[in-house]
Amino acid sequence: MHLTDLSSPALARLGSDVPIVFPVAAIEQHGTHLPVCTDSLLLGEIVARVAPRLGDRVVFAPLLWLGNSHHHLDFPGTVSAAPRTYLDVLGDLLDCFVAHGFRRLAFINGHGGNDVPCKQAIFEARLRHRTTPDLLLLAATYWSLGARPWEHDPTLVQREMGHACEWETAMMLRAAPHLVGPWADLEPVPLGTGFAPGSRGWVMADRSQPGHIGSPHAATATKGETLFGLFTADVAAWLERVAAWDGHSWDG
């Protein structure tokens, strides 16, 4: 179900155990060959594939295209909310539906820069609503739910998501090829380690002059369909667990 299709009374009749899912993405630069809507378009495609599988068991809120993308601001076309502003927006989304009586709220994220804010937002919200024992607050990034795409297509070069990379370019070639510019001759930009297992603060200019990270030259539409299929299955399975939660267990 989609929130925008429901009246207020119809939403109230659903009951508190129906999960409300907030897809969150971004509008930001994606190298020289992909449009600034890439993250939002790709997550929107995954939601469109997942929603029919779940039917009336889950409600999808409209996709939030504004993300935490300040690390891309050196590149024109990026639109971003500052980290604290973005955290407050996410928190307000959660608080609205807690006030409406819903008890299972989940972010599905489609932009790497949103990952930490989504986790922080659900942590802060749990503290605000610490006396509500049956409240389930969750966040997940669609490519981090367990899929190992290279095991399904050994021609995939990358082993993780980059940026405007083989994976994103392949999915764009499948979903909106008319929006993809020349990619086959782009030089790969290594993902690197960035002092792993530690974490490093960075802006895109620290890592890539053209604005992509990974191997976009290796993308094909066939790989894109493989990726869409795997990520869709992962998101659907995860949301099935949210819908089936018993209301009190730590695990789901």
C-alpha positions as CSV (number, residue, x, y, z in Angstrom):
1,M,0.0,0.0,0.0
2,H,1.0,3.6,-0.6
3,L,0.3,6.2,2.1
4,T,-0.7,8.7,-0.5
5,D,-3.5,6.5,-1.7
6,L,-5.2,6.3,1.7
7,S,-7.6,8.6,3.4
8,S,-6.9,9.5,7.0
9,P,-9.8,7.3,8.3
10,A,-8.5,4.4,6.2
11,L,-5.1,4.8,7.7
12,A,-6.5,4.8,11.2
13,R,-8.3,1.6,10.5
14,L,-5.1,-0.3,9.6
15,G,-4.1,-0.9,13.2
16,S,-0.8,-0.1,15.0
17,D,1.0,-3.3,13.8
18,V,1.1,-2.4,10.1
19,P,4.6,-1.2,9.3
20,I,5.1,2.3,7.9
21,V,8.1,2.4,5.6
22,F,10.0,5.6,4.7
23,P,12.1,5.3,1.6
24,V,14.9,7.9,1.8
25,A,17.4,8.8,-0.9
26,A,19.1,11.9,-2.4
27,I,19.5,14.4,-5.3
28,E,23.2,14.7,-5.8
29,Q,26.0,14.5,-8.4
30,H,26.7,11.1,-9.9
31,G,29.8,11.6,-11.9
32,T,29.8,12.7,-15.5
33,H,27.4,10.1,-16.8
34,L,24.5,9.6,-14.4
35,P,21.7,12.1,-13.5
36,V,21.5,13.7,-10.1
37,C,18.2,11.7,-9.5
38,T,20.1,8.4,-9.6
39,D,19.7,7.4,-5.9
40,S,16.0,8.4,-5.8
41,L,15.2,6.7,-9.1
42,L,16.9,3.5,-8.2
43,L,15.2,3.3,-4.7
44,G,11.9,4.2,-6.3
45,E,12.3,1.3,-8.7
46,I,13.0,-1.1,-5.9
47,V,10.0,0.1,-3.9
48,A,7.8,-0.3,-7.0
49,R,9.0,-3.9,-7.2
50,V,8.6,-4.6,-3.5
51,A,5.2,-3.1,-2.9
52,P,3.1,-5.6,-4.9
53,R,4.8,-8.5,-3.1
54,L,3.7,-7.2,0.3
55,G,0.2,-5.9,-0.6
56,D,-1.7,-4.5,2.3
57,R,0.7,-5.7,4.9
58,V,3.0,-2.7,4.6
59,V,2.4,1.1,4.0
60,F,5.1,2.9,2.0
61,A,5.4,6.7,2.6
62,P,6.4,8.9,-0.3
63,L,10.1,8.7,-1.1
64,L,12.1,11.5,0.5
65,W,14.4,12.8,-2.2
66,L,16.3,15.3,0.1
67,G,19.3,13.5,1.7
68,N,22.5,14.2,3.7
69,S,24.8,15.0,0.8
70,H,27.0,17.8,2.0
71,H,30.1,15.7,1.0
72,H,29.1,16.2,-2.7
73,L,28.6,19.9,-2.6
74,D,31.7,20.6,-4.6
75,F,29.8,19.3,-7.6
76,P,26.9,21.3,-9.1
77,G,23.4,19.8,-8.9
78,T,23.8,18.4,-5.4
79,V,20.9,19.4,-3.0
80,S,21.5,18.6,0.6
81,A,20.3,19.0,4.2
82,A,23.0,19.6,6.8
83,P,23.5,16.5,9.0
84,R,21.6,17.9,12.1
85,T,18.8,19.3,9.9
86,Y,18.5,15.9,8.2
87,L,18.4,14.1,11.5
88,D,15.6,16.4,12.7
89,V,13.6,15.8,9.5
90,L,13.9,12.0,10.0
91,G,13.0,12.3,13.6
92,D,9.9,14.3,12.8
93,L,8.8,11.7,10.3
94,L,9.0,9.0,13.0
95,D,7.3,11.2,15.7
96,C,4.3,11.9,13.4
97,F,3.5,8.2,13.1
98,V,4.3,7.4,16.7
99,A,1.7,10.1,17.6
100,H,-0.7,8.4,15.1
101,G,-0.3,5.2,17.1
102,F,1.8,3.1,14.7
103,R,4.5,0.9,16.3
104,R,6.6,-0.4,13.5
105,L,8.5,2.2,11.6
106,A,11.4,1.6,9.2
107,F,13.7,3.6,6.9
108,I,14.7,2.0,3.6
109,N,17.8,3.9,2.5
110,G,19.1,4.4,-1.0
111,H,22.0,6.8,-0.4
112,G,25.3,6.0,1.4
113,G,25.4,9.4,3.1
114,N,22.0,8.7,4.8
115,D,23.2,5.5,6.5
116,V,24.6,7.0,9.6
117,P,21.9,9.6,10.0
118,C,19.1,7.0,9.7
119,K,20.7,4.9,12.4
120,Q,21.2,7.9,14.6
121,A,17.6,9.1,14.0
122,I,16.1,5.8,15.2
123,F,18.4,5.7,18.2
124,E,17.3,9.2,19.2
125,A,13.6,8.4,18.6
126,R,13.8,5.3,20.8
127,L,15.2,7.5,23.6
128,R,12.3,10.0,23.2
129,H,9.8,7.2,23.3
130,R,11.6,4.9,25.8
131,T,8.4,4.2,27.7
132,T,6.6,2.7,24.7
133,P,7.7,-1.0,24.9
134,D,6.2,-2.3,21.7
135,L,7.8,0.3,19.5
136,L,10.0,-1.1,16.7
137,L,12.3,1.5,15.0
138,L,14.5,0.2,12.1
139,A,16.8,1.4,9.4
140,A,18.4,-0.5,6.5
141,T,20.3,0.3,3.3
142,Y,19.0,-1.8,0.4
143,W,22.4,-3.0,-0.8
144,S,23.5,-4.0,2.7
145,L,20.9,-6.7,3.4
146,G,23.0,-9.7,2.6
147,A,23.0,-10.0,-1.2
148,R,26.3,-11.1,-2.8
149,P,25.6,-10.3,-6.4
150,W,28.9,-11.5,-7.8
151,E,27.9,-15.1,-6.8
152,H,25.0,-14.8,-9.2
153,D,26.9,-13.0,-12.0
154,P,30.6,-13.7,-11.9
155,T,31.2,-11.0,-14.5
156,L,30.5,-8.3,-11.9
157,V,33.8,-6.5,-11.1
158,Q,32.8,-4.8,-7.8
159,R,32.2,-6.5,-4.5
160,E,30.5,-3.6,-2.8
161,M,28.5,-0.5,-3.7
162,G,30.5,2.5,-4.9
163,H,29.2,5.7,-6.3
164,A,28.0,6.2,-9.9
165,C,29.8,2.8,-10.2
166,E,29.3,-0.5,-12.0
167,W,26.3,-1.3,-9.8
168,E,24.5,2.0,-10.0
169,T,25.3,2.5,-13.7
170,A,24.1,-1.0,-14.5
171,M,20.8,-0.4,-12.7
172,M,20.3,2.9,-14.4
173,L,21.0,1.2,-17.8
174,R,18.1,-1.2,-16.9
175,A,15.7,1.3,-15.4
176,A,16.3,4.5,-17.4
177,P,18.9,4.0,-20.1
178,H,17.9,7.3,-21.8
179,L,19.4,9.2,-18.8
180,V,22.8,7.5,-18.9
181,G,25.6,9.4,-20.6
182,P,28.8,7.9,-22.0
183,W,30.2,5.4,-19.5
184,A,32.0,2.7,-21.3
185,D,35.3,4.6,-21.5
186,L,35.4,5.9,-18.0
187,E,38.5,5.1,-16.0
188,P,37.8,3.1,-12.8
189,V,38.4,4.9,-9.4
190,P,39.4,2.4,-6.7
191,L,37.1,2.2,-3.7
192,G,40.1,2.0,-1.5
193,T,40.2,1.2,2.2
194,G,40.1,4.7,3.9
195,F,42.0,3.5,7.0
196,A,39.6,0.6,7.5
197,P,38.5,-0.9,9.9
198,G,38.5,2.7,11.2
199,S,36.3,5.4,9.8
200,R,37.5,8.5,7.9
201,G,35.7,11.7,7.4
202,W,35.8,12.7,3.8
203,V,34.3,14.8,0.9
204,M,34.0,13.5,-2.6
205,A,36.9,15.6,-3.8
206,D,39.2,13.7,-1.4
207,R,38.5,10.5,-3.4
208,S,37.5,11.3,-6.9
209,Q,38.0,14.2,-9.3
210,P,35.3,13.0,-11.8
211,G,32.8,12.2,-9.1
212,H,32.5,8.5,-9.4
213,I,34.0,5.7,-7.3
214,G,34.2,2.2,-8.7
215,S,34.1,0.8,-12.2
216,P,31.2,2.2,-14.3
217,H,32.8,1.0,-17.5
218,A,31.9,-2.6,-16.6
219,A,28.1,-1.9,-16.3
220,T,25.5,-3.6,-18.5
221,A,21.7,-3.6,-18.3
222,T,21.8,-7.4,-17.8
223,K,23.9,-6.9,-14.6
224,G,21.4,-4.2,-13.6
225,E,18.5,-6.6,-13.7
226,T,20.4,-9.1,-11.6
227,L,21.1,-6.4,-9.0
228,F,17.5,-5.2,-9.0
229,G,16.2,-8.7,-8.5
230,L,18.6,-9.5,-5.6
231,F,18.0,-6.1,-3.9
232,T,14.3,-6.4,-4.3
233,A,14.2,-9.8,-2.8
234,D,16.3,-8.7,0.2
235,V,14.1,-5.7,0.9
236,A,10.9,-7.7,0.6
237,A,12.3,-10.5,2.9
238,W,13.4,-7.9,5.5
239,L,10.0,-6.2,5.5
240,E,8.3,-9.5,5.9
241,R,10.2,-9.9,9.1
242,V,9.1,-6.5,10.3
243,A,5.5,-7.3,9.5
244,A,5.8,-10.7,11.4
245,W,7.4,-9.3,14.5
246,D,5.7,-10.5,17.7
247,G,5.7,-7.2,19.4
248,H,8.3,-7.8,22.1
249,S,11.2,-10.0,21.0
250,W,14.7,-8.5,20.4
251,D,15.1,-10.6,17.2
252,G,12.8,-10.6,14.2
